[in-house]
């Protein structure tokens, strides 16, 4: 196949599986206008037929990507593909010529003007009023593609537009006849179709009378202007778009970016602005505009719309570029081969985050994610002081892998929602008892170690060891995520002061507390492994430690150490030993690290965790013995001394973590376990033993 003819360049060939059958897609680019693409969707033996069915279809982002209902473009696209498949042979030429060739900025300004007139102005009159022709499309690439394919059939053209027939005939294409593609209008596109009929389109279904559909306060047309604080963006238009079948009316903001020559689209749903907005940063794929059998990306978008509508407030910020921001050509090459040489992500997350910041009335959002590439979004939100209070997963995730990844990403914003309330002056010179329940016990042990190192008179007691007697002249520090009934008993024991760490935001027992620290409760349900939950407590401890006037402990790290070699070694399913220095931590503080192996990997053995002093009691000999027997050992050194490192070097696989911060340990162990969960395809939603008839899972009656 020839690569270039005239100004048309052939990029590549791929296959797509649509609801109407498998189509071969041939993608072409204009050498003069780099954004001018044509995708030829070919069906059957299209190279050897005398007659071919065809549609020359111009792109429509609002109906094909945004699921808008104010035109019939997507119905014509799907209807033409179905007709071609039905006939057994044909080509649909998909032209990236938005707004009848004038671009989406022009089309959106047209929509704003027509809507404000309540459909008394036609789309063609709107074009004329802003200095445009009725139609700016150019079909020359169709002729050049036919030359590259060495075909010159008689065409049966699927169209309602006589001008398109004449335009193609003038190029020398053999148009045998046309067949109409008409669909019954709805209330939101009736007047648009009447405009087309008035200007010559062959339509018969527009006689019904329907009221003007939009009951919103319509946006008065305005002259485009630069945004005050981000001059690179020109605000070109705003109008209401009916989305999905309900329809749901979203406000569309269209921007032109001077720096990249790209359009940016922000959708806003604002029925209840008192709610924290749900936000979806959505990257479109032009191929997903077609009726694919696997509609994964379109389903993500539609689910995002449904979640935003349910919430009453939210935004969709659309990346209107393919190929990770590199363009349609890169996307096509990605489908053909991973060896295309383009590896980085060119999407402008900072720019789109700036646009979102411009629209927010508050500083907090909930993010709708799929689990992919959200780390960069979160980083940009942090730079612009946009707080993420929650992540909601909208992808298909049968194994629970992506929801765990999503939770891990939330770590970047941990600590933002931790609140501390001091209700009276406290005396820390008295005896202090500290306790925690279940997964909160390691946080209590962590704080005990920090305060003990600063000469506080503090003792950890399991909650079961407290007896009912007078605790006057003592202080209680209690960690209880859910403030369970067992924990509430301690409030009757007459402590002089009670310091409470909890995820409960409000409770009558708060009146008995001298100091309260509340932190968000992450929803851990749905997967066995806990990713974020334990971290909230540790970060709350660091905040409290700083509150007491001690040196601030960091919760964030620029990057984690590389774990590729550890991941590869884990393929051998080694015995795992975790060695720590008791001058820095105690064993109880680190208990959650070994639980990650059991709950996340369903690991065949429980990792051993011990102080380096325990080496004199047989662990060293045990490692040597199993090493000699051919059983691999992974030894994880948590900031140990050089003597231990020298003893073990060459005798097992060593993974040395030099940080002394428990938050760092939690994060890098999360990274290790989550990578292995995905690599080993471990089901975190349904597992052996998840038996609702088992007494372990039965609820108390």
C-alpha positions as CSV (number, residue, x, y, z in Angstrom):
1,X,0.0,0.0,0.0
2,X,1.3,3.5,-0.9
3,X,2.1,5.8,2.0
4,X,1.6,9.3,0.5
5,X,-0.4,10.8,-2.3
6,X,-1.1,14.6,-2.6
7,X,-1.2,15.9,1.0
8,X,-2.5,12.6,2.5
9,X,-0.3,10.4,4.6
10,X,-1.2,6.8,5.6
11,X,-0.5,6.2,9.3
12,X,-1.5,2.7,10.1
13,X,-4.0,-0.1,10.0
14,X,-5.9,-1.6,13.0
15,X,-8.9,-3.8,13.7
16,X,-11.9,-2.8,15.8
17,X,-14.7,-5.1,16.9
18,X,-18.0,-3.2,16.8
19,X,-21.5,-4.2,17.7
20,X,-22.1,-4.7,14.0
21,X,-18.9,-6.8,13.2
22,X,-15.2,-6.4,12.7
23,X,-14.0,-3.4,10.8
24,X,-10.5,-2.7,9.4
25,X,-9.6,0.9,10.2
26,X,-7.1,2.8,8.0
27,X,-6.0,6.1,9.5
28,X,-4.7,9.0,7.4
29,X,-3.3,12.4,8.3
30,X,-3.2,15.6,6.3
31,X,0.5,16.8,5.8
32,X,-0.5,20.5,5.8
33,X,-3.0,20.5,8.7
34,X,-1.6,18.1,11.2
35,X,-4.9,17.9,13.1
36,X,-6.9,16.9,10.0
37,X,-7.3,13.1,10.2
38,X,-9.5,10.7,8.3
39,X,-10.3,7.2,9.6
40,X,-11.6,4.8,6.9
41,X,-13.6,2.0,8.6
42,X,-13.7,-0.7,6.0
43,X,-15.9,-3.8,6.0
44,X,-15.8,-6.9,3.8
45,X,-13.9,-7.2,0.5
46,X,-13.8,-3.4,-0.1
47,X,-10.8,-3.6,-2.5
48,X,-12.5,-5.7,-5.1
49,X,-16.1,-4.5,-5.4
50,X,-17.8,-2.6,-8.2
51,X,-20.3,-1.0,-5.8
52,X,-19.6,0.1,-2.2
53,X,-21.8,1.6,0.5
54,X,-20.3,4.6,2.2
55,X,-20.9,7.4,4.6
56,X,-18.7,10.6,4.7
57,X,-19.1,11.3,8.4
58,X,-17.8,14.4,10.2
59,X,-16.8,14.1,13.9
60,X,-19.1,15.3,16.6
61,X,-17.5,15.3,20.1
62,X,-20.8,16.4,21.9
63,X,-22.9,13.4,20.7
64,X,-20.2,10.7,20.2
65,X,-18.0,11.4,23.3
66,X,-20.1,13.5,25.6
67,X,-23.4,11.5,24.8
68,X,-25.2,14.8,24.1
69,X,-28.7,14.6,22.7
70,X,-29.0,18.0,20.8
71,X,-28.1,16.5,17.4
72,X,-28.5,13.2,15.5
73,X,-24.8,12.7,14.6
74,X,-24.1,9.6,16.7
75,X,-27.3,8.0,15.4
76,X,-26.1,8.6,11.8
77,X,-22.7,7.2,12.6
78,X,-24.0,4.0,14.2
79,X,-26.8,3.6,11.6
80,X,-24.3,3.9,8.7
81,X,-21.9,1.3,10.2
82,X,-24.9,-1.0,10.8
83,X,-26.1,-0.5,7.2
84,X,-22.6,-1.2,5.7
85,X,-22.2,-4.4,7.8
86,X,-25.7,-5.4,6.7
87,X,-24.8,-4.9,3.0
88,X,-21.6,-6.9,3.5
89,X,-19.2,-4.4,2.1
90,X,-18.4,-0.7,2.3
91,X,-16.3,2.1,3.9
92,X,-17.3,4.8,6.4
93,X,-14.9,7.8,6.1
94,X,-14.7,9.4,9.5
95,X,-13.4,13.0,9.1
96,X,-12.0,15.0,12.1
97,X,-13.9,18.1,10.9
98,X,-15.9,19.2,13.9
99,X,-18.6,21.8,13.5
100,X,-19.0,21.3,9.7
101,X,-15.2,21.9,9.3
102,X,-15.1,25.1,11.4
103,X,-14.0,23.4,14.7
104,X,-15.6,22.9,18.0
105,X,-15.0,26.5,19.2
106,X,-17.2,27.7,16.3
107,X,-19.7,25.0,16.9
108,X,-20.0,25.8,20.6
109,X,-20.5,29.5,19.9
110,X,-23.2,28.6,17.4
111,X,-24.9,26.4,20.1
112,X,-24.7,29.2,22.7
113,X,-26.4,31.7,20.3
114,X,-29.1,29.3,19.0
115,X,-29.9,28.1,22.6
116,X,-30.1,31.7,23.9
117,X,-32.6,32.5,21.1
118,X,-34.7,29.5,22.2
119,X,-34.2,28.0,18.8
120,X,-35.6,31.0,16.9
121,X,-32.2,31.4,15.3
122,X,-31.0,28.5,13.1
123,X,-27.5,27.0,13.3
124,X,-26.7,28.4,9.8
125,X,-27.8,31.9,10.8
126,X,-25.6,31.7,13.8
127,X,-22.6,30.7,11.6
128,X,-23.3,33.6,9.3
129,X,-23.5,36.1,12.3
130,X,-20.0,35.2,13.4
131,X,-18.5,35.4,10.0
132,X,-18.5,31.7,8.9
133,X,-19.8,29.9,5.9
134,X,-22.5,27.3,6.3
135,X,-20.0,24.5,5.6
136,X,-16.2,24.6,5.9
137,X,-15.6,20.9,5.2
138,X,-13.1,19.7,2.6
139,X,-13.4,16.2,1.1
140,X,-10.2,16.2,-1.0
141,X,-8.6,13.6,1.4
142,X,-11.4,11.1,0.4
143,X,-10.3,11.2,-3.2
144,X,-6.6,10.8,-2.3
145,X,-7.4,7.9,0.0
146,X,-9.2,6.2,-2.9
147,X,-6.1,6.7,-5.0
148,X,-3.9,5.2,-2.3
149,X,-6.2,2.2,-2.0
150,X,-6.4,1.9,-5.8
151,X,-10.2,1.8,-5.8
152,X,-12.7,3.7,-8.0
153,X,-16.1,2.0,-7.3
154,X,-19.6,3.3,-7.7
155,X,-20.7,4.7,-4.3
156,X,-24.1,4.4,-2.6
157,X,-23.9,7.4,-0.3
158,X,-25.6,7.2,3.1
159,X,-26.6,10.9,3.7
160,X,-29.5,13.3,4.0
161,X,-27.4,16.2,2.6
162,X,-27.6,17.0,-1.1
163,X,-24.6,19.4,-0.8
164,X,-22.4,16.5,0.2
165,X,-23.5,14.6,-2.9
166,X,-22.5,17.5,-5.1
167,X,-19.2,18.0,-3.3
168,X,-18.1,14.5,-3.8
169,X,-19.2,14.4,-7.5
170,X,-17.2,17.6,-8.1
171,X,-14.1,15.7,-6.8
172,X,-14.7,13.0,-9.5
173,X,-16.1,10.3,-7.2
174,X,-18.7,8.1,-8.9
175,X,-21.9,8.6,-6.8
176,X,-24.4,6.0,-8.0
177,X,-27.2,7.2,-5.6
178,X,-27.8,8.2,-2.0
179,X,-29.9,6.5,0.7
180,X,-31.3,8.5,3.6
181,X,-30.3,8.0,7.3
182,X,-33.1,9.6,9.2
183,X,-34.0,9.0,12.9
184,X,-37.0,10.1,14.9
185,X,-36.3,13.5,16.5
186,X,-36.4,14.1,20.2
187,X,-37.3,17.2,22.1
188,X,-33.7,18.3,22.4
189,X,-32.7,18.0,18.7
190,X,-35.9,18.7,16.8
191,X,-35.2,22.4,16.1
192,X,-31.6,21.6,15.0
193,X,-33.0,19.1,12.5
194,X,-35.6,21.6,11.3
195,X,-32.7,24.0,10.6
196,X,-31.0,21.3,8.4
197,X,-34.3,20.6,6.6
198,X,-34.8,24.3,5.9
199,X,-31.3,24.4,4.3
200,X,-32.0,21.4,2.0
201,X,-31.4,18.3,4.0
202,X,-33.8,15.4,3.0
203,X,-35.7,15.0,6.3
204,X,-39.4,13.9,6.8
205,X,-39.7,13.4,10.5
206,X,-39.6,17.0,11.7
207,X,-43.3,17.9,11.6
208,X,-44.2,17.3,15.2
209,X,-44.5,20.2,17.7
210,X,-42.5,20.0,20.9
211,X,-41.8,22.8,23.4
212,X,-38.4,24.4,23.9
213,X,-36.7,21.7,26.1
214,X,-34.3,23.6,28.4
215,X,-35.7,25.2,31.5
216,X,-32.3,26.6,32.7
217,X,-31.4,30.3,32.9
218,X,-29.8,30.5,29.4
219,X,-26.4,32.0,28.9
220,X,-26.3,35.3,27.0
221,X,-23.8,35.2,24.1
222,X,-20.5,37.0,24.9
223,X,-17.3,37.9,23.2
224,X,-14.5,35.4,23.9
225,X,-11.9,36.6,26.5
226,X,-8.7,35.5,28.2
227,X,-9.2,34.1,31.7
228,X,-7.8,36.7,34.2
229,X,-5.3,34.5,36.1
230,X,-4.5,32.0,33.3
231,X,-4.2,34.1,30.1
232,X,-3.3,31.1,28.0
233,X,-7.0,30.0,28.0
234,X,-9.6,31.9,26.0
235,X,-13.2,31.4,27.3
236,X,-15.0,31.0,24.0
237,X,-18.5,29.9,24.9
238,X,-20.9,28.4,27.5
239,X,-24.2,26.6,26.9
240,X,-26.3,23.8,28.2
241,X,-25.9,20.3,26.8
242,X,-28.5,17.6,27.4
243,X,-26.7,14.4,28.2
244,X,-27.9,10.8,28.1
245,X,-31.6,9.9,27.7
246,X,-33.0,11.6,30.8
247,X,-31.7,14.1,29.7
248,X,-29.3,15.6,32.3
249,X,-28.5,19.3,31.5
250,X,-24.8,20.0,32.0
251,X,-23.3,23.4,31.5
252,X,-20.5,23.2,28.8
253,X,-17.5,25.6,29.0
254,X,-15.3,25.6,25.9
255,X,-11.8,27.1,26.1
256,X,-9.1,27.5,23.5
257,X,-5.5,27.1,24.7
258,X,-3.2,29.6,23.0
259,X,-0.1,27.7,24.1
260,X,-1.0,24.3,22.6
261,X,-3.7,25.2,20.0
262,X,-6.0,22.7,21.7
263,X,-9.7,22.9,22.8
264,X,-10.5,22.2,26.4
265,X,-14.0,21.2,27.5
266,X,-15.4,21.5,31.1
267,X,-18.8,20.1,31.9
268,X,-20.5,21.2,35.1
269,X,-23.6,19.8,36.8
270,X,-24.8,22.3,39.5
271,X,-28.2,21.2,40.9
272,X,-26.8,21.2,44.4
273,X,-23.7,23.4,44.9
274,X,-23.7,22.7,48.7
275,X,-22.4,19.2,47.9
276,X,-18.7,18.5,47.5
277,X,-18.3,18.2,43.7
278,X,-17.4,14.9,42.1
279,X,-14.7,15.4,39.5
280,X,-13.7,13.2,36.5
281,X,-10.6,14.1,34.5
282,X,-11.5,12.2,31.4
283,X,-9.2,11.4,28.4
284,X,-11.2,10.6,25.3
285,X,-10.3,8.2,22.5
286,X,-11.7,8.9,19.1
287,X,-11.9,5.2,18.5
288,X,-14.2,4.9,21.5
289,X,-16.7,7.2,19.6
290,X,-17.5,4.1,17.5
291,X,-20.1,1.5,18.7
292,X,-17.4,-0.9,20.0
293,X,-18.4,-4.3,21.3
294,X,-16.3,-3.5,24.4
295,X,-17.5,0.0,25.4
296,X,-15.1,0.2,28.4
297,X,-14.2,3.9,28.1
298,X,-17.6,5.0,27.1
299,X,-19.0,3.1,30.1
300,X,-16.5,4.9,32.4
301,X,-17.7,8.2,31.1
302,X,-21.4,7.4,31.4
303,X,-20.9,6.0,34.9
304,X,-19.1,9.2,35.9
305,X,-22.1,11.3,34.6
306,X,-24.5,9.1,36.6
307,X,-22.4,9.5,39.8
308,X,-22.2,13.3,39.3
309,X,-26.0,13.5,38.8
310,X,-26.6,11.4,41.8
311,X,-24.3,13.6,43.9
312,X,-26.0,16.8,42.5
313,X,-22.8,18.6,41.8
314,X,-19.7,17.8,39.8
315,X,-17.4,18.4,36.8
316,X,-16.1,16.4,33.8
317,X,-12.8,17.9,32.5
318,X,-12.2,16.5,29.0
319,X,-8.7,15.9,27.5
320,X,-9.6,16.4,23.9
321,X,-6.5,14.7,22.6
322,X,-5.6,11.1,21.8
323,X,-2.4,9.2,22.3
324,X,-1.6,10.4,25.9
325,X,-1.7,13.9,24.5
326,X,0.4,13.2,21.4
327,X,-2.5,12.9,18.9
328,X,-4.4,10.3,17.0
329,X,-1.3,9.2,15.1
330,X,0.4,8.1,18.3
331,X,-2.8,6.3,19.5
332,X,-2.9,4.4,16.2
333,X,0.8,3.4,16.5
334,X,0.2,2.3,20.1
335,X,-2.4,-0.1,18.8
336,X,0.0,-1.5,16.2
337,X,3.1,-1.8,18.3
338,X,4.5,-0.8,21.7
339,X,7.8,0.0,19.9
340,X,6.7,3.4,18.6
341,X,9.3,5.4,20.5
342,X,6.8,7.6,22.3
343,X,6.9,6.7,26.0
344,X,6.0,9.8,28.0
345,X,2.6,11.3,28.8
346,X,2.1,14.7,27.1
347,X,-1.3,15.5,28.6
348,X,-1.3,18.9,30.4
349,X,-2.6,17.9,33.8
350,X,-1.5,21.3,35.2
351,X,-3.5,23.2,32.6
352,X,-6.7,21.2,33.1
353,X,-6.3,21.4,36.9
354,X,-6.0,25.2,36.6
355,X,-9.3,25.3,34.6
356,X,-11.0,23.2,37.3
357,X,-9.6,25.5,40.0
358,X,-11.1,28.4,38.1
359,X,-14.5,26.8,38.4
360,X,-14.4,25.6,42.0
361,X,-16.2,27.7,44.7
362,X,-14.5,25.7,47.5
363,X,-11.2,23.9,47.7
364,X,-12.4,20.2,48.2
365,X,-13.4,17.7,45.7
366,X,-14.1,14.0,45.4
367,X,-12.2,12.4,42.5
368,X,-13.7,9.8,40.1
369,X,-10.9,7.5,38.9
370,X,-10.2,4.3,37.0
371,X,-6.9,3.6,38.8
372,X,-4.7,4.6,36.0
373,X,-2.4,7.8,35.8
374,X,-4.2,9.5,38.7
375,X,-1.0,10.1,40.6
376,X,-0.1,13.0,38.2
377,X,-3.6,14.5,38.7
378,X,-3.3,14.3,42.4
379,X,0.1,15.9,42.3
380,X,-1.3,18.9,40.3
381,X,-4.3,19.2,42.6
382,X,-1.9,19.5,45.6
383,X,0.1,22.2,43.8
384,X,-3.2,24.2,43.4
385,X,-4.4,23.5,46.9
386,X,-7.3,21.4,45.6
387,X,-8.0,18.9,48.4
388,X,-9.3,15.4,47.6
389,X,-11.5,14.1,50.3
390,X,-12.3,10.8,48.6
391,X,-11.6,8.7,45.6
392,X,-14.4,6.8,43.9
393,X,-13.6,4.1,41.4
394,X,-15.7,4.0,38.2
395,X,-14.0,1.3,36.2
396,X,-14.5,-2.4,35.8
397,X,-12.6,-4.0,38.7
398,X,-13.6,-7.6,39.2
399,X,-10.5,-8.5,41.2
400,X,-10.3,-5.3,43.3
401,X,-6.9,-4.3,41.9
402,X,-7.8,-0.9,40.8
403,X,-9.7,0.1,43.9
404,X,-6.6,-0.8,45.9
405,X,-4.5,1.3,43.6
406,X,-6.9,4.1,44.0
407,X,-6.7,4.0,47.8
408,X,-2.9,4.0,47.6
409,X,-3.0,7.1,45.5
410,X,-5.1,8.8,48.2
411,X,-2.0,8.7,50.4
412,X,-0.8,11.8,48.6
413,X,-3.5,13.8,50.4
414,X,-3.4,12.1,53.7
415,X,-3.5,14.4,56.7
416,X,-5.4,17.2,55.1
417,X,-8.6,16.2,56.9
418,X,-7.2,15.5,60.4
419,X,-8.7,17.8,63.0
420,X,-7.6,18.3,66.6
421,X,-9.7,19.9,69.4
422,X,-8.3,20.8,72.8
423,X,-11.0,21.3,75.3
424,X,-8.9,22.0,78.4
425,X,-5.3,22.3,79.6
426,X,-3.7,18.9,80.2
427,X,-1.1,17.8,82.7
428,X,1.4,15.4,81.0
429,X,3.5,15.0,84.1
430,X,1.1,12.5,85.6
431,X,1.0,8.7,84.8
432,X,-0.3,8.0,81.3
433,X,-2.0,4.9,80.1
434,X,-2.3,4.3,76.4
435,X,-4.3,1.7,74.6
436,X,-5.8,0.8,71.2
437,X,-8.2,-1.7,69.8
438,X,-7.6,-4.0,66.8
439,X,-5.8,-2.2,64.0
440,X,-5.5,0.9,66.1
441,X,-3.2,-0.8,68.6
442,X,0.0,-0.2,66.4
443,X,-0.7,3.5,66.4
444,X,-1.0,3.5,70.2
445,X,2.3,1.6,70.4
446,X,3.9,4.1,68.0
447,X,2.9,7.1,70.1
448,X,4.0,5.3,73.3
449,X,7.4,4.9,71.8
450,X,7.7,8.5,70.8
451,X,6.6,9.8,74.2
452,X,8.7,7.3,76.1
453,X,11.8,8.5,74.2
454,X,10.9,12.0,75.6
455,X,10.7,10.8,79.2
456,X,7.0,10.6,79.5
457,X,5.7,8.3,82.2
458,X,3.6,6.2,79.8
459,X,2.5,2.6,79.8
460,X,0.7,0.6,77.1
461,X,-2.1,-1.6,78.5
462,X,-4.4,-3.8,76.3
463,X,-8.0,-2.7,76.7
464,X,-8.9,-6.0,78.3
465,X,-6.4,-5.5,81.1
466,X,-8.2,-2.3,82.4
467,X,-10.1,-3.0,85.6
468,X,-12.8,-0.8,87.2
469,X,-11.0,1.2,89.9
470,X,-10.1,4.8,90.5
471,X,-7.7,6.2,87.8
472,X,-7.5,9.6,89.4
473,X,-4.2,11.5,88.8
474,X,-3.8,9.5,85.5
475,X,-4.3,10.2,81.9
476,X,-5.8,7.9,79.2
477,X,-4.8,8.1,75.5
478,X,-7.3,6.0,73.6
479,X,-7.1,4.9,69.9
480,X,-10.5,3.6,68.7
481,X,-11.3,4.1,65.0
482,X,-15.0,3.3,65.4
483,X,-15.3,4.1,69.2
484,X,-16.7,0.6,69.9
485,X,-18.7,-0.3,73.0
486,X,-15.6,-2.0,74.5
487,X,-13.7,1.3,74.2
488,X,-16.6,3.3,75.6
489,X,-16.4,1.4,78.9
490,X,-13.1,3.2,79.7
491,X,-14.9,6.6,79.9
492,X,-16.4,5.4,83.2
493,X,-13.0,4.9,85.0
494,X,-12.5,8.5,86.3
495,X,-9.3,9.4,84.4
496,X,-8.3,13.0,85.0
497,X,-7.8,13.5,81.2
498,X,-8.8,11.5,78.2
499,X,-7.2,12.0,74.8
500,X,-9.2,10.3,72.0
501,X,-8.0,9.4,68.5
502,X,-11.0,8.3,66.4
503,X,-12.6,8.3,63.0
504,X,-16.0,9.1,64.5
505,X,-16.7,12.8,63.7
506,X,-19.2,13.5,66.5
507,X,-20.2,11.6,69.7
508,X,-21.7,12.5,73.1
509,X,-18.7,11.0,74.9
510,X,-16.6,13.8,73.3
511,X,-17.7,16.0,76.3
512,X,-15.6,13.8,78.6
513,X,-12.5,14.3,76.5
514,X,-9.8,16.8,77.2
515,X,-8.4,16.5,73.7
516,X,-9.9,14.9,70.5
517,X,-8.1,14.0,67.2
518,X,-10.5,13.0,64.4
519,X,-9.3,11.6,61.1
520,X,-11.3,10.3,58.0
521,X,-12.5,6.7,57.9
522,X,-11.5,5.2,54.6
523,X,-14.0,2.7,53.3
524,X,-12.1,-0.6,53.4
525,X,-15.1,-2.7,52.5
526,X,-14.9,-4.8,49.4
527,X,-11.3,-5.9,49.7
528,X,-9.5,-7.8,52.5
529,X,-6.3,-5.8,52.4
530,X,-6.2,-2.5,54.2
531,X,-4.1,0.1,52.3
532,X,-4.8,3.5,53.7
533,X,-6.6,2.9,57.0
534,X,-3.5,2.2,59.1
535,X,-1.8,5.3,57.7
536,X,-4.4,7.8,59.0
537,X,-3.7,6.8,62.6
538,X,0.1,7.1,62.2
539,X,-0.2,10.5,60.5
540,X,-2.6,11.6,63.3
541,X,0.1,10.6,65.8
542,X,2.7,12.7,64.0
543,X,0.4,15.7,64.0
544,X,-0.2,15.3,67.7
545,X,3.5,14.9,68.4
546,X,4.1,18.2,66.6
547,X,1.2,19.8,68.5
548,X,3.0,18.9,71.8
549,X,6.0,21.0,70.5
550,X,8.3,18.2,69.4
551,X,10.2,18.1,66.1
552,X,7.9,17.7,63.1
553,X,7.9,14.2,61.5
554,X,7.3,14.2,57.7
555,X,4.3,12.3,56.3
556,X,5.4,12.7,52.6
557,X,8.4,11.5,50.5
558,X,9.4,12.7,47.1
559,X,9.8,9.1,45.9
560,X,10.0,5.6,47.1
561,X,13.1,3.3,46.6
562,X,12.9,1.1,43.5
563,X,11.6,-2.3,44.3
564,X,12.0,-4.1,40.9
565,X,14.6,-6.5,42.2
566,X,12.5,-7.3,45.3
567,X,9.5,-8.0,43.0
568,X,11.5,-10.4,40.9
569,X,12.9,-12.2,43.9
570,X,9.4,-12.7,45.3
571,X,8.6,-15.0,42.4
572,X,10.6,-17.6,44.3
573,X,8.1,-17.4,47.2
574,X,10.8,-16.9,49.8
575,X,10.5,-17.0,53.6
576,X,10.2,-13.4,54.7
577,X,12.1,-12.0,57.8
578,X,11.7,-8.4,58.9
579,X,14.5,-7.1,61.2
580,X,14.1,-3.8,63.0
581,X,16.0,-1.8,65.5
582,X,14.2,-1.6,68.9
583,X,15.9,1.7,69.7
584,X,13.7,3.2,67.0
585,X,10.5,1.1,67.0
586,X,8.9,-1.6,69.0
587,X,7.6,-4.8,67.4
588,X,3.9,-4.0,68.0
589,X,4.2,-0.8,66.0
590,X,5.3,-2.8,62.9
591,X,2.7,-5.6,63.1
592,X,0.7,-4.2,60.2
593,X,3.7,-4.7,57.9
594,X,3.5,-8.5,58.1
595,X,-0.3,-8.5,57.9
596,X,-0.1,-7.1,54.4
597,X,1.5,-10.3,53.2
598,X,-1.3,-12.4,54.7
599,X,-4.3,-10.2,53.7
600,X,-2.9,-9.0,50.4
601,X,-1.0,-11.9,49.0
602,X,-2.5,-14.8,51.0
603,X,1.1,-15.6,51.5
604,X,2.0,-19.3,52.3
605,X,3.9,-18.4,55.5
606,X,3.6,-15.6,58.1
607,X,6.6,-13.3,57.9
608,X,8.8,-13.3,61.0
609,X,9.4,-9.9,62.6
610,X,12.1,-9.5,65.2
611,X,14.7,-7.1,66.7
612,X,18.3,-7.5,65.6
613,X,19.2,-8.6,69.1
614,X,17.1,-11.7,68.6
615,X,19.9,-13.0,66.2
616,X,21.6,-14.5,69.2
617,X,18.5,-16.6,69.8
618,X,18.6,-18.7,66.6
619,X,17.1,-16.6,63.8
620,X,20.6,-16.2,62.2
621,X,21.2,-19.9,62.3
622,X,17.7,-20.6,60.9
623,X,18.4,-18.4,57.9
624,X,21.7,-20.1,57.2
625,X,20.1,-23.6,57.6
626,X,17.3,-22.9,55.1
627,X,19.7,-21.2,52.8
628,X,21.9,-24.4,52.7
629,X,18.7,-26.5,52.1
630,X,18.0,-24.4,49.0
631,X,15.0,-22.5,50.5
632,X,15.2,-18.7,49.6
633,X,15.0,-16.0,52.3
634,X,14.0,-12.4,51.8
635,X,15.4,-10.4,54.7
636,X,14.0,-6.9,55.1
637,X,16.3,-4.6,57.1
638,X,14.5,-1.6,58.6
639,X,17.4,0.8,59.2
640,X,19.6,-1.8,61.0
641,X,23.3,-1.5,62.1
642,X,26.1,-2.4,59.8
643,X,27.1,-5.5,61.7
644,X,23.8,-7.2,60.9
645,X,24.0,-6.1,57.2
646,X,27.6,-7.6,57.0
647,X,26.5,-10.8,58.7
648,X,23.7,-11.4,56.1
649,X,25.4,-10.1,52.9
650,X,25.7,-13.0,50.4
651,X,23.7,-15.4,52.6
652,X,20.2,-14.3,51.5
653,X,18.4,-11.6,49.5
654,X,18.7,-8.3,51.4
655,X,16.3,-5.4,51.1
656,X,17.5,-2.5,53.1
657,X,15.2,0.4,53.9
658,X,17.2,3.3,55.4
659,X,14.4,5.5,56.3
660,X,13.3,5.6,60.0
661,X,9.8,6.8,59.4
662,X,6.8,4.4,59.9
663,X,4.9,6.3,57.2
664,X,7.6,5.4,54.7
665,X,7.5,1.7,55.7
666,X,3.7,1.6,55.3
667,X,3.9,3.2,51.8
668,X,6.7,1.1,50.4
669,X,5.1,-2.1,51.7
670,X,1.8,-1.0,50.1
671,X,3.7,-0.5,46.8
672,X,5.3,-4.0,47.1
673,X,2.1,-5.8,48.0
674,X,-0.1,-4.1,45.4
675,X,2.4,-4.7,42.6
676,X,2.5,-8.4,43.5
677,X,-1.3,-8.6,43.9
678,X,-1.6,-7.5,40.3
679,X,1.3,-9.5,39.0
680,X,0.0,-12.7,40.6
681,X,-3.6,-11.9,39.7
682,X,-4.9,-12.3,43.2
683,X,-8.6,-11.8,43.7
684,X,-9.1,-9.3,46.5
685,X,-12.9,-9.2,46.2
686,X,-13.7,-12.9,46.4
687,X,-11.3,-15.3,48.2
688,X,-11.3,-18.8,49.8
689,X,-12.8,-18.5,53.3
690,X,-15.0,-15.5,52.4
691,X,-18.0,-17.6,53.5
692,X,-20.9,-15.7,54.9
693,X,-22.1,-18.9,56.7
694,X,-18.8,-19.1,58.5
695,X,-19.1,-17.9,62.2
696,X,-16.2,-15.6,61.6
697,X,-18.4,-13.5,59.2
698,X,-21.8,-13.8,60.8
699,X,-23.1,-10.5,62.2
700,X,-24.2,-10.3,65.8
701,X,-27.9,-10.6,66.1
